[in-house]
Amino acid sequence: MPNTVLNVAAKQALPSGAVTRAADYLPHLEPNVGSTERLVSLGLGTCLTVFGITGRRVSPLALAAGGFLLYRGLSGNCPLYQALGTGTGGTSGQAAVMPARAGVKFVDADLIGCPVQVLVGAKGLARGVVEVKVRATGARREVEPQKLVQTLPL
């Protein structure tokens, strides 16, 4: 089992022997919190923990919230994200691109607000053209791929 932050911390805190070997069986937690969110969690967790300890009286709520955020920042795992099946520590960039049909991509483009659609198809490419559609007016026209950039209404 690969060493995780929790395994290493448990081995450091426990005496050697059978108890240390038991630390090898701690569950492996998948990181599901991104690096920026981890840093923010560490900062806020530290502030809440210090506030909970140094305030006029000890604040259990601030200590609990601070401890949770510190755990989240140190381990990179959020139990709430895990329960919801989501996270911010996943893949990004080209690795995050999911294959989708044209209709799904057009719906996403409409939601984002892309003003122009460029339709590239096998039949059009065989004729040496691509289709450009302006969403605001619905006007369509066929353009040679080499002249596409000059034709786009930007």
Backbone hydrogen bonds, N-H to C=O, Kabsch-Sander energy under -0.5 kcal/mol:
donor,donor_aa,acceptor,acceptor_aa,energy
8,V,4,T,-2.5
9,A,5,V,-2.5
10,A,6,L,-2.5
11,K,7,N,-2.4
12,Q,8,V,-2.0
13,A,9,A,-1.9
14,L,10,A,-1.8
21,R,17,G,-1.8
22,A,18,A,-1.7
23,A,19,V,-1.1
24,D,20,T,-0.6
24,D,21,R,-1.0
25,Y,22,A,-1.6
26,L,23,A,-1.4
29,L,27,P,-0.6
30,E,28,H,-0.6
32,N,76,G,-2.1
33,V,76,G,-1.4
38,R,34,G,-2.1
39,L,35,S,-2.0
40,V,36,T,-2.2
41,S,37,E,-2.3
42,L,38,R,-2.5
43,G,39,L,-2.4
44,L,40,V,-2.8
45,G,41,S,-2.7
46,T,42,L,-2.2
47,C,43,G,-2.2
48,L,44,L,-2.8
49,T,45,G,-2.3
50,V,46,T,-2.6
51,F,47,C,-2.6
52,G,48,L,-2.6
53,I,49,T,-1.7
54,T,50,V,-3.0
55,G,51,F,-1.3
59,S,52,G,-1.7
63,L,59,S,-2.2
64,A,60,P,-2.6
65,A,61,L,-2.7
66,G,62,A,-2.6
67,G,63,L,-2.7
68,F,64,A,-2.4
69,L,65,A,-2.4
70,L,66,G,-2.4
71,Y,67,G,-2.6
72,R,68,F,-2.6
73,G,69,L,-2.4
74,L,70,L,-2.7
75,S,71,Y,-2.8
76,G,72,R,-1.6
82,Q,78,C,-2.4
83,A,79,P,-2.4
84,L,80,L,-2.0
85,G,81,Y,-1.2
86,T,81,Y,-2.2
88,T,32,N,-2.1
89,G,32,N,-0.7
95,A,92,S,-0.9
96,A,93,G,-1.2
97,V,94,Q,-1.1
105,K,101,R,-1.7
106,F,102,A,-2.4
107,V,103,G,-2.0
108,D,104,V,-2.2
109,A,105,K,-2.3
110,D,106,F,-2.3
111,L,107,V,-2.3
112,I,108,D,-2.4
113,G,109,A,-2.0
114,C,109,A,-2.3
117,Q,133,K,-2.9
119,L,117,Q,-0.6
119,L,131,E,-3.3
120,V,118,V,-0.6
121,G,119,L,-0.6
125,L,121,G,-2.6
126,A,122,A,-1.9
127,R,123,K,-1.3
128,G,124,G,-0.8
129,V,124,G,-2.9
130,V,143,V,-2.9
131,E,119,L,-2.5
132,V,141,R,-3.0
133,K,117,Q,-3.1
134,V,139,A,-2.4
135,R,115,P,-2.3
135,R,133,K,-0.6
136,A,115,P,-0.5
138,G,134,V,-2.7
141,R,132,V,-2.0
143,V,130,V,-3.0
147,K,144,E,-1.3
148,L,145,P,-1.1
151,T,147,K,-1.2
152,L,148,L,-1.5
154,L,152,L,-1.7
